[in-house]
Amino acid sequence: MIGRRGLSAAQSTWRNCWASPARQQQRTVSTKILSRRTTIRDARGQGSGARVAVGGWVKSVRKHKSVSFVNVNDGSCLGELQITLPAEEAAAEALGAKLSDITVGSSVFAEGELREVPGGKQKRLELHPNTVEVLGKCDTQSYPLQKKYHSLEFLRDNLHLRARTNTFGAVTRVRNALGQGLHSYFQDNDFLHLHSPILTSSDCEGAGEMFRIAKIDGKDEEFFGTPTYLTVSGQLHGEMYACALSKVYTFGPTFRAENSNTTRHLAEFWMVEPEMAFAGLEECVSSAQGAVQHSVAHALETCAEDIAFFNKNYDKQIAERLETVVTKDFARLTYTEAIEILRKAVAEGKGKVSFEKKPEWGMDLQTEHERFLAEKYVNGPVFVTDYPADIKAFYMRKNSPDSQNRETVAGMDLLVPKIGELVGGSVREERFEVLEKKMRHLGLIPEEDLDEETIASADGDLDWYLDLRRFGSVPHAGWGLGFERLVLFATGMDNIRDVIPLPRFPGQCKH
Amino acid sequence: MIGRRGLSAAQSTWRNCWASPARQQQRTVSTKILSRRTTIRDARGQGSGARVAVGGWVKSVRKHKSVSFVNVNDGSCLGELQITLPAEEAAAEALGAKLSDITVGSSVFAEGELREVPGGKQKRLELHPNTVEVLGKCDTQSYPLQKKYHSLEFLRDNLHLRARTNTFGAVTRVRNALGQGLHSYFQDNDFLHLHSPILTSSDCEGAGEMFRIAKIDGKDEEFFGTPTYLTVSGQLHGEMYACALSKVYTFGPTFRAENSNTTRHLAEFWMVEPEMAFAGLEECVSSAQGAVQHSVAHALETCAEDIAFFNKNYDKQIAERLETVVTKDFARLTYTEAIEILRKAVAEGKGKVSFEKKPEWGMDLQTEHERFLAEKYVNGPVFVTDYPADIKAFYMRKNSPDSQNRETVAGMDLLVPKIGELVGGSVREERFEVLEKKMRHLGLIPEEDLDEETIASADGDLDWYLDLRRFGSVPHAGWGLGFERLVLFATGMDNIRDVIPLPRFPGQCKH
């Protein structure tokens, strides 16, 4: 055993090693300077006369007779910081940089004093540096992002660089804020974050849509002993934990092996799925409204500049729409009312309202119907509840038949303008007998006359799901939100491939 | 088009529908009562005389002559709330429940008044209910969790019910707290949460360890057009975004198709991987310490009762160890010093210190060495930096050769007692020429003499990774933390399969 003194000696050796030749030979600015770095967001918030060190990428260079203005961004905010440099090569070199190396896309590190830009109407700070260093040059000929404007299509072909543009920087910040807003809503409301598994042996939602893990290379053997899939939803696992700890939520990637090449679908996307015990449709609806409002409010608070950017460049109504979302209760309709509204709209619309698919009780609502309800009828988010049992999943809790003897379930969808369905949820069938009958009918659990051993060894058997109702069952409810759809909704962007860092869809899994 | 008035009418119809027969026929307590539910954690914090409604699962029933004590837990905390019921069947039934239905594992909903338990030394509240309802019965004969004590092995066979035990409730709460502590550290320090992809076409870390997605059913075709794998790390994608937006972190599932049946490995586990531009080893080390301290501090603050439970039942040193972690700086050694310390320990240990693998410069540290350093030498977390270049990944930044002309990289591992490696990180090689040479040598990018078209179409090509250095390269650094290892460290649990909701390992992917 070596005592404390040994440790101290070792530690002091360690500290000295920072001054070793290895460190000094780093070509770039030393870590001692890097650690003094201020984000550009924080620098912009400081007063004239403050001394700061900033690092970032050059967005534009404007050369005038006596000065050069170099605009730099570091991703901490949409805005840039203007660095004022002497126009003369020798004077610039005295600061540490060759002017010809400071080009769009190059990275710089500058230290100096913030001063007010003279003559401007708005108070704005610029940096007068004592030192400027070019950390990484950027060849103007070969850099793909040279041009001022790039189409979103072009940027989808340059996925690894698109985060350097204003649009994708803003998307990343808003996406981050929306995610944190969701976390803080759930944490503030007694939900525990549950990391539900990605790999699963249960293929209950239809194996055709699920990605499957390949067998072990060169063998006809499964790594896990059973066929294994990528999850399509964490709901069932959420129920497992809600039926023990009351309130949980998942926030993780989910997968669909569907051949959908649309602006609304991805093969890999993120879902948020809360599940609550001791809850009914009322809690389901109110928590969905609360979570969406809290999330959007957090984005409005922390990304005002980004939202203003989207409002100016992508969707002139986005700022107003988001303000309404956070301040007003969402509208609510039953499915039966929604169908009536749609039929009436066609009948009274005098040809101005028409749908590809005629609205009729019993059908699933199509995006055209959902958007009509959210955009034309409500002009804002609207919950539709109590859907026909036949078009909804087996786990949704059956209502008693309605006055016309039609069967509905205690489910809800949240529809929003531009997107259609943002959230789908329901009360879960907690009655053992009702659920068992339905699952047996659908072949989700084996036939009753099998012996127990066969049942226990059946792959993907959902008997455990029935156990949650067999032992201390509780009324419970939950919902799922497609996170990328929320990002679309909050940014006004049109294509889901533009609101996730690396989009995966049929035919593309780049990088 | 239908106007505002139409909407109001529809909404009022909707509101009325809550009182419809469908709702009233729910067998269990109505949602109106459920929404008045207080968590048991909050109920325990209230004063005597407060009226509350609580729901939960029965943990124990003690029948006395005149009263029955029913202890109930709802997962909001480790502690239980005692409900005091009359011992007489008729009196209990007048409150709404059959005493014989209130068994361990059944779920109940009770409303009444909190009163101080008479005669106790510690002030403690119990619930005197006006109504009690059994929501879900639980057959004492068939319920697997009947017995008082269950081994962790037994509970691993009953994964879907184990969250109902004290241990797994506590693990879930601490895991939640540690995750939120990490999020809040990163959010407070200007990191953006990045959802790096799970599906990836790059197999650069060695395809042998990666799960591969099966081809489309019945066809010899890849869904994405290229062989697709499950990610082993989000680091490269983290670098993509850090080289645009400065500071990002991933927090998501990662996968290893290794046949490791140990208490430290899973096939699916969660990793936290921050990546920082304008950063060196110093920032790497200080952010790792900051994140771990912040995370553990959040768990200590919000899960004191759970930590005390682990301290009592699983590891008598855990509370003290965690307190030290959050209050003291972590120790630091270079790899070269660590080897010297290990060699000296063997030499001076007089047979009391021995290792299976003899410590020698150039070898990778084994868990036995890591634990010796963290447990015996430091007795706490310790960073080891500057490893030999040959044993570390291609992307780590090369130091200048040391005094003995040995090559090292600016990498670091954080070693902690009981676990060994908790964090691994490094400065990334930002020099284009150095990195290109190394990647070509390793076959990660095609040979130079290929034509450009062939290079561009190569599957899993990492040329994009070089682009980050080609255009505005910046010094950057990052690290990865195995989240389950942090949960092990913070709970004192021994087996990694017990700190993730649904463990996946060779041969098992249950539920």
HADDOCK unambig.tbl for C-alpha pairs under 7 A between the chains (distance, minus, plus):
assign (segid A and resid 1 and name CA) (segid B and resid 345 and name CA) 6.70 0.50 0.50
assign (segid A and resid 1 and name CA) (segid B and resid 349 and name CA) 6.94 0.50 0.50
assign (segid A and resid 1 and name CA) (segid B and resid 376 and name CA) 6.65 0.50 0.50
assign (segid A and resid 1 and name CA) (segid B and resid 377 and name CA) 6.76 0.50 0.50
assign (segid A and resid 2 and name CA) (segid B and resid 377 and name CA) 6.05 0.50 0.50
assign (segid A and resid 10 and name CA) (segid B and resid 333 and name CA) 6.54 0.50 0.50
assign (segid A and resid 11 and name CA) (segid B and resid 332 and name CA) 5.97 0.50 0.50
assign (segid A and resid 11 and name CA) (segid B and resid 333 and name CA) 6.25 0.50 0.50
assign (segid A and resid 14 and name CA) (segid B and resid 332 and name CA) 6.81 0.50 0.50
assign (segid A and resid 14 and name CA) (segid B and resid 333 and name CA) 5.78 0.50 0.50
assign (segid A and resid 14 and name CA) (segid B and resid 334 and name CA) 6.37 0.50 0.50
assign (segid A and resid 22 and name CA) (segid B and resid 399 and name CA) 5.49 0.50 0.50
assign (segid A and resid 22 and name CA) (segid B and resid 400 and name CA) 4.74 0.50 0.50
assign (segid A and resid 31 and name CA) (segid B and resid 279 and name CA) 6.57 0.50 0.50
assign (segid A and resid 31 and name CA) (segid B and resid 280 and name CA) 5.47 0.50 0.50
assign (segid A and resid 31 and name CA) (segid B and resid 282 and name CA) 6.64 0.50 0.50
assign (segid A and resid 34 and name CA) (segid B and resid 278 and name CA) 5.88 0.50 0.50
assign (segid A and resid 34 and name CA) (segid B and resid 279 and name CA) 6.07 0.50 0.50
assign (segid A and resid 35 and name CA) (segid B and resid 283 and name CA) 6.87 0.50 0.50
assign (segid A and resid 55 and name CA) (segid B and resid 278 and name CA) 6.76 0.50 0.50
assign (segid A and resid 57 and name CA) (segid B and resid 472 and name CA) 6.97 0.50 0.50
assign (segid A and resid 74 and name CA) (segid B and resid 245 and name CA) 5.57 0.50 0.50
assign (segid A and resid 74 and name CA) (segid B and resid 246 and name CA) 5.99 0.50 0.50
assign (segid A and resid 75 and name CA) (segid B and resid 244 and name CA) 6.55 0.50 0.50
assign (segid A and resid 75 and name CA) (segid B and resid 245 and name CA) 3.81 0.50 0.50
assign (segid A and resid 75 and name CA) (segid B and resid 246 and name CA) 6.10 0.50 0.50
assign (segid A and resid 76 and name CA) (segid B and resid 245 and name CA) 6.58 0.50 0.50
assign (segid A and resid 105 and name CA) (segid B and resid 471 and name CA) 6.40 0.50 0.50
assign (segid A and resid 105 and name CA) (segid B and resid 472 and name CA) 5.52 0.50 0.50
assign (segid A and resid 106 and name CA) (segid B and resid 471 and name CA) 6.48 0.50 0.50
assign (segid A and resid 106 and name CA) (segid B and resid 472 and name CA) 3.99 0.50 0.50
assign (segid A and resid 107 and name CA) (segid B and resid 472 and name CA) 4.69 0.50 0.50
assign (segid A and resid 107 and name CA) (segid B and resid 473 and name CA) 6.55 0.50 0.50
assign (segid A and resid 107 and name CA) (segid B and resid 474 and name CA) 6.58 0.50 0.50
assign (segid A and resid 135 and name CA) (segid B and resid 473 and name CA) 6.66 0.50 0.50
assign (segid A and resid 135 and name CA) (segid B and resid 474 and name CA) 5.86 0.50 0.50
assign (segid A and resid 136 and name CA) (segid B and resid 471 and name CA) 6.90 0.50 0.50
assign (segid A and resid 136 and name CA) (segid B and resid 472 and name CA) 4.23 0.50 0.50
assign (segid A and resid 136 and name CA) (segid B and resid 473 and name CA) 4.38 0.50 0.50
assign (segid A and resid 136 and name CA) (segid B and resid 474 and name CA) 5.95 0.50 0.50
assign (segid A and resid 137 and name CA) (segid B and resid 471 and name CA) 6.37 0.50 0.50
assign (segid A and resid 137 and name CA) (segid B and resid 472 and name CA) 5.10 0.50 0.50
assign (segid A and resid 138 and name CA) (segid B and resid 470 and name CA) 6.81 0.50 0.50
assign (segid A and resid 138 and name CA) (segid B and resid 471 and name CA) 4.48 0.50 0.50
assign (segid A and resid 138 and name CA) (segid B and resid 472 and name CA) 5.12 0.50 0.50
assign (segid A and resid 139 and name CA) (segid B and resid 471 and name CA) 6.90 0.50 0.50
assign (segid A and resid 143 and name CA) (segid B and resid 471 and name CA) 6.66 0.50 0.50
assign (segid A and resid 160 and name CA) (segid B and resid 240 and name CA) 6.02 0.50 0.50
assign (segid A and resid 160 and name CA) (segid B and resid 464 and name CA) 6.49 0.50 0.50
assign (segid A and resid 163 and name CA) (segid B and resid 241 and name CA) 6.32 0.50 0.50
assign (segid A and resid 163 and name CA) (segid B and resid 244 and name CA) 5.72 0.50 0.50
assign (segid A and resid 164 and name CA) (segid B and resid 244 and name CA) 4.76 0.50 0.50
assign (segid A and resid 169 and name CA) (segid B and resid 245 and name CA) 6.92 0.50 0.50
assign (segid A and resid 173 and name CA) (segid B and resid 192 and name CA) 6.68 0.50 0.50
assign (segid A and resid 176 and name CA) (segid B and resid 192 and name CA) 5.84 0.50 0.50
assign (segid A and resid 176 and name CA) (segid B and resid 193 and name CA) 5.36 0.50 0.50
assign (segid A and resid 192 and name CA) (segid B and resid 173 and name CA) 6.68 0.50 0.50
assign (segid A and resid 192 and name CA) (segid B and resid 176 and name CA) 5.83 0.50 0.50
assign (segid A and resid 193 and name CA) (segid B and resid 176 and name CA) 5.36 0.50 0.50
assign (segid A and resid 195 and name CA) (segid B and resid 501 and name CA) 6.80 0.50 0.50
assign (segid A and resid 196 and name CA) (segid B and resid 501 and name CA) 6.65 0.50 0.50
assign (segid A and resid 197 and name CA) (segid B and resid 502 and name CA) 6.24 0.50 0.50
assign (segid A and resid 200 and name CA) (segid B and resid 509 and name CA) 6.14 0.50 0.50
assign (segid A and resid 200 and name CA) (segid B and resid 511 and name CA) 6.27 0.50 0.50
assign (segid A and resid 201 and name CA) (segid B and resid 509 and name CA) 6.05 0.50 0.50
assign (segid A and resid 201 and name CA) (segid B and resid 510 and name CA) 6.38 0.50 0.50
assign (segid A and resid 201 and name CA) (segid B and resid 511 and name CA) 5.95 0.50 0.50
assign (segid A and resid 202 and name CA) (segid B and resid 511 and name CA) 6.10 0.50 0.50
assign (segid A and resid 211 and name CA) (segid B and resid 213 and name CA) 6.77 0.50 0.50
assign (segid A and resid 212 and name CA) (segid B and resid 213 and name CA) 5.93 0.50 0.50
assign (segid A and resid 212 and name CA) (segid B and resid 214 and name CA) 5.46 0.50 0.50
assign (segid A and resid 213 and name CA) (segid B and resid 211 and name CA) 6.75 0.50 0.50
assign (segid A and resid 213 and name CA) (segid B and resid 212 and name CA) 5.92 0.50 0.50
assign (segid A and resid 213 and name CA) (segid B and resid 213 and name CA) 4.72 0.50 0.50
assign (segid A and resid 213 and name CA) (segid B and resid 214 and name CA) 5.26 0.50 0.50
assign (segid A and resid 214 and name CA) (segid B and resid 212 and name CA) 5.46 0.50 0.50
assign (segid A and resid 214 and name CA) (segid B and resid 213 and name CA) 5.27 0.50 0.50
assign (segid A and resid 214 and name CA) (segid B and resid 214 and name CA) 4.08 0.50 0.50
assign (segid A and resid 223 and name CA) (segid B and resid 506 and name CA) 5.92 0.50 0.50
assign (segid A and resid 223 and name CA) (segid B and resid 507 and name CA) 6.19 0.50 0.50
assign (segid A and resid 224 and name CA) (segid B and resid 506 and name CA) 5.25 0.50 0.50
assign (segid A and resid 224 and name CA) (segid B and resid 507 and name CA) 3.88 0.50 0.50
assign (segid A and resid 224 and name CA) (segid B and resid 508 and name CA) 4.91 0.50 0.50
assign (segid A and resid 224 and name CA) (segid B and resid 509 and name CA) 5.80 0.50 0.50
assign (segid A and resid 225 and name CA) (segid B and resid 507 and name CA) 4.93 0.50 0.50
assign (segid A and resid 225 and name CA) (segid B and resid 508 and name CA) 6.67 0.50 0.50
assign (segid A and resid 240 and name CA) (segid B and resid 160 and name CA) 6.02 0.50 0.50
assign (segid A and resid 241 and name CA) (segid B and resid 163 and name CA) 6.33 0.50 0.50
assign (segid A and resid 244 and name CA) (segid B and resid 75 and name CA) 6.53 0.50 0.50
assign (segid A and resid 244 and name CA) (segid B and resid 163 and name CA) 5.72 0.50 0.50
assign (segid A and resid 244 and name CA) (segid B and resid 164 and name CA) 4.76 0.50 0.50
assign (segid A and resid 245 and name CA) (segid B and resid 74 and name CA) 5.58 0.50 0.50
assign (segid A and resid 245 and name CA) (segid B and resid 75 and name CA) 3.80 0.50 0.50
assign (segid A and resid 245 and name CA) (segid B and resid 76 and name CA) 6.57 0.50 0.50
assign (segid A and resid 245 and name CA) (segid B and resid 169 and name CA) 6.91 0.50 0.50
assign (segid A and resid 246 and name CA) (segid B and resid 74 and name CA) 5.99 0.50 0.50
assign (segid A and resid 246 and name CA) (segid B and resid 75 and name CA) 6.10 0.50 0.50
assign (segid A and resid 278 and name CA) (segid B and resid 34 and name CA) 5.88 0.50 0.50
assign (segid A and resid 278 and name CA) (segid B and resid 55 and name CA) 6.76 0.50 0.50
assign (segid A and resid 279 and name CA) (segid B and resid 31 and name CA) 6.54 0.50 0.50
assign (segid A and resid 279 and name CA) (segid B and resid 34 and name CA) 6.06 0.50 0.50
assign (segid A and resid 280 and name CA) (segid B and resid 31 and name CA) 5.44 0.50 0.50
assign (segid A and resid 282 and name CA) (segid B and resid 31 and name CA) 6.65 0.50 0.50
assign (segid A and resid 283 and name CA) (segid B and resid 35 and name CA) 6.89 0.50 0.50
assign (segid A and resid 331 and name CA) (segid B and resid 11 and name CA) 6.87 0.50 0.50
assign (segid A and resid 332 and name CA) (segid B and resid 11 and name CA) 5.93 0.50 0.50
assign (segid A and resid 332 and name CA) (segid B and resid 14 and name CA) 6.63 0.50 0.50
assign (segid A and resid 333 and name CA) (segid B and resid 10 and name CA) 6.64 0.50 0.50
assign (segid A and resid 333 and name CA) (segid B and resid 11 and name CA) 6.33 0.50 0.50
assign (segid A and resid 333 and name CA) (segid B and resid 14 and name CA) 5.68 0.50 0.50
assign (segid A and resid 334 and name CA) (segid B and resid 14 and name CA) 6.41 0.50 0.50
assign (segid A and resid 345 and name CA) (segid B and resid 1 and name CA) 6.36 0.50 0.50
assign (segid A and resid 349 and name CA) (segid B and resid 1 and name CA) 6.52 0.50 0.50
assign (segid A and resid 376 and name CA) (segid B and resid 1 and name CA) 6.95 0.50 0.50
assign (segid A and resid 377 and name CA) (segid B and resid 2 and name CA) 6.10 0.50 0.50
assign (segid A and resid 378 and name CA) (segid B and resid 7 and name CA) 6.93 0.50 0.50
assign (segid A and resid 399 and name CA) (segid B and resid 22 and name CA) 5.56 0.50 0.50
assign (segid A and resid 400 and name CA) (segid B and resid 22 and name CA) 4.82 0.50 0.50
assign (segid A and resid 460 and name CA) (segid B and resid 511 and name CA) 6.82 0.50 0.50
assign (segid A and resid 464 and name CA) (segid B and resid 160 and name CA) 6.48 0.50 0.50
assign (segid A and resid 470 and name CA) (segid B and resid 138 and name CA) 6.81 0.50 0.50
assign (segid A and resid 471 and name CA) (segid B and resid 105 and name CA) 6.40 0.50 0.50
assign (segid A and resid 471 and name CA) (segid B and resid 106 and name CA) 6.47 0.50 0.50
assign (segid A and resid 471 and name CA) (segid B and resid 136 and name CA) 6.91 0.50 0.50
assign (segid A and resid 471 and name CA) (segid B and resid 137 and name CA) 6.35 0.50 0.50
assign (segid A and resid 471 and name CA) (segid B and resid 138 and name CA) 4.48 0.50 0.50
assign (segid A and resid 471 and name CA) (segid B and resid 139 and name CA) 6.90 0.50 0.50
assign (segid A and resid 471 and name CA) (segid B and resid 143 and name CA) 6.66 0.50 0.50
assign (segid A and resid 472 and name CA) (segid B and resid 57 and name CA) 6.97 0.50 0.50
assign (segid A and resid 472 and name CA) (segid B and resid 105 and name CA) 5.51 0.50 0.50
assign (segid A and resid 472 and name CA) (segid B and resid 106 and name CA) 3.98 0.50 0.50
assign (segid A and resid 472 and name CA) (segid B and resid 107 and name CA) 4.69 0.50 0.50
assign (segid A and resid 472 and name CA) (segid B and resid 136 and name CA) 4.25 0.50 0.50
assign (segid A and resid 472 and name CA) (segid B and resid 137 and name CA) 5.09 0.50 0.50
assign (segid A and resid 472 and name CA) (segid B and resid 138 and name CA) 5.13 0.50 0.50
assign (segid A and resid 473 and name CA) (segid B and resid 107 and name CA) 6.54 0.50 0.50
assign (segid A and resid 473 and name CA) (segid B and resid 135 and name CA) 6.66 0.50 0.50
assign (segid A and resid 473 and name CA) (segid B and resid 136 and name CA) 4.38 0.50 0.50
assign (segid A and resid 474 and name CA) (segid B and resid 107 and name CA) 6.59 0.50 0.50
assign (segid A and resid 474 and name CA) (segid B and resid 135 and name CA) 5.88 0.50 0.50
assign (segid A and resid 474 and name CA) (segid B and resid 136 and name CA) 5.97 0.50 0.50
assign (segid A and resid 501 and name CA) (segid B and resid 195 and name CA) 6.80 0.50 0.50
assign (segid A and resid 501 and name CA) (segid B and resid 196 and name CA) 6.67 0.50 0.50
assign (segid A and resid 502 and name CA) (segid B and resid 197 and name CA) 6.23 0.50 0.50
assign (segid A and resid 506 and name CA) (segid B and resid 223 and name CA) 5.92 0.50 0.50
assign (segid A and resid 506 and name CA) (segid B and resid 224 and name CA) 5.24 0.50 0.50
assign (segid A and resid 507 and name CA) (segid B and resid 223 and name CA) 6.19 0.50 0.50
assign (segid A and resid 507 and name CA) (segid B and resid 224 and name CA) 3.88 0.50 0.50
assign (segid A and resid 507 and name CA) (segid B and resid 225 and name CA) 4.93 0.50 0.50
assign (segid A and resid 508 and name CA) (segid B and resid 224 and name CA) 4.93 0.50 0.50
assign (segid A and resid 508 and name CA) (segid B and resid 225 and name CA) 6.70 0.50 0.50
assign (segid A and resid 509 and name CA) (segid B and resid 200 and name CA) 6.12 0.50 0.50
assign (segid A and resid 509 and name CA) (segid B and resid 201 and name CA) 6.04 0.50 0.50
assign (segid A and resid 509 and name CA) (segid B and resid 224 and name CA) 5.82 0.50 0.50
assign (segid A and resid 510 and name CA) (segid B and resid 201 and name CA) 6.38 0.50 0.50
assign (segid A and resid 511 and name CA) (segid B and resid 200 and name CA) 6.27 0.50 0.50
assign (segid A and resid 511 and name CA) (segid B and resid 201 and name CA) 5.96 0.50 0.50
assign (segid A and resid 511 and name CA) (segid B and resid 202 and name CA) 6.10 0.50 0.50
assign (segid A and resid 511 and name CA) (segid B and resid 460 and name CA) 6.84 0.50 0.50
